[in-house]
Amino acid sequence: MRDDDTRYEAVSSRDARFDGEFFFAVRTTGIYCRPSCPAVTPKRRNVTFFPTAAAAQGHGFRACRRCRPDAVPGSAEWNVRADVVGRAVRLIGDGVVDREGVPGLAGRLGYSTRQVQRQLTAELGAGPVALARAQRAHTARLLLQTTDLPVTEIAFAAGFASVRQFNDTIRAVYARTPTALRAESGTGAGARTALAAGVPLRLAHRGPYAAGEVFDLLAAEALPRVEEVVGAPGARTYRRTLRLPYGTGIVSVDERSAGRWLDARIHLTELRDLTTAVHRLRRLFDLDADPYAVAERLGAVPGLAAEVAARPGVRSPGTAEPEEFALRTLLGPEESARVVEEYGTPPATACGGLTHLFPAPRDLTGHPVAGPLARALADGAVRLDPGADRDEAERALLAVPGVTPGAAALIRMRALGDPDVFPKGGSGLTSPPDPGVTSPPDPGPGAASPPSPGVTSPPDPGAAPSDRPDTDAWRPWRSYAARYLGVPVAPGPRSG
């Protein structure tokens, strides 16, 4: 959206494609909304537009009770952008400001606190504290309306420093007291649940969502004891253990949904990890993607148009545990299963087949294959957190013995959530392809559905540069093109 008149057209037509891309506020009522709000469209002269919910809140506007603007998907722009603002937004979403403060955020970005404040305010209309405050308010609302936790526990679980700060923020953002907010049905999640039953959530997404393909990939790459996919296709549930900043967790996400969201349930040993756990699930399931922008770009590319039209809502899944994914890419499925059995640790509460956490990098520093990468991850030479500079991370990966360009590209795509990566030679490669091999490699587990007739075949990794497709036409969505073309994007068996 380039100008306010175009934004107002989206509001007038209640266009849900732009939910999360911008927000509008009504000066006569003092509320702010998402573009698709079902309320009567306000007059243009009474409307102000904001790039973020935090900016609207900072100008004194309250969240609309009808459209719940705080629950929209995040803007896909932050997945694409590799600059300091994009990196900062991803780190704030992961809870870094709550855990480490603004100095910690600035330190991770390599900028001063003043520079970070200035750049975020200039582009988003709000600084890091205001963005984190908006996120804490949303987390608090979820806990108030879906659990029976005491209000005082919710205040600290959501990341507030005091109960007074919590009360003041809830009143400012929602114009109600925490008790009144809890009394509303709000999320539609039904009766509030005891903490032992987990926190039920609806993870919103934008536009169509090809859940079947995402769950096919997760089922193909599921690591026993750490992950599992249960149920019949169309009604499957993905479950896994998580290692989180304050404790451990077990999360489950359902394939079947009654609307534009995925139903999830999160069990945590420390509720302070809720924001981080939600952010990781959103990255794993690629819920902040913009399928309309992807389809517009790739649908205009010869050889891809038919596939894009036939498979709406294809996603490029990330990962819930970036360091784990990087290590598994080098180890391959069989060795990954062995190291889980030998080095993995149990979560606080085992659940069914989920009995282990994947080993931390420090536990695998002596492994003959994964050791060099594990040491680089443990000492910070390779950073894969949400705010990592993707170019620097790839260069650091390539400096690690055993990491080839194919493996580094796959880690960049999945662990760093880069939407513009085309894997070099498929997944899990720890040695160059055999130059004598002329037949296409086995796609292995996790490949996308085979391309339809007439669709460009996946490129041969051993082909001469002149024979490879011009992937520049797919920018900035080359990761999605890989999914449409059936290029493997799961950690496969090691080569060589």
Secondary structure, 3 states (H helix, E strand, C coil): CCCHHHHHHHHHCCCHHHECCEEEEECCCCEEECCCCCCCCCCHHHEEEECCHHHHHHCCCEECCCCCHHHCCCCCHHHHCCCHHHHHHHHHHCCHHHHHHHHHHHHHHCCCHHHHHHHHHHHHCCCHHHHHHHHHHHHHHHHHHHECCCHHHHHHHCCCCCHHHHHHHHHHHHCCCHHHHHHCCCCCCCCCECHHHCEEEEEECCCCCCHHHHHHHHHHHCCCCCEEEECCCCCCEEEEEEECCCCEEEEEEECCCCCCEEEEEEEECCHHHHHHHHHHHHHHCCCCCCHHHHHHHHCCCCCCHHHHHHCCCCCCCCCCCHHHHHHHHHHHHHHHHHHHHHHCECCCCCECCECCECCCHHHHCCCCCCHHHHHHHHCCCCCCCCCCCHHHHHHHHHCCCCCCHHHHHHHHHHCCCCCCCCCCCCCCCCCCCCCCCCCCCCCCCCCCCCCCCCCCCCCCCCCCHHHCCCHHHHCCCHHHHHHHHCCCCCCCCCCC
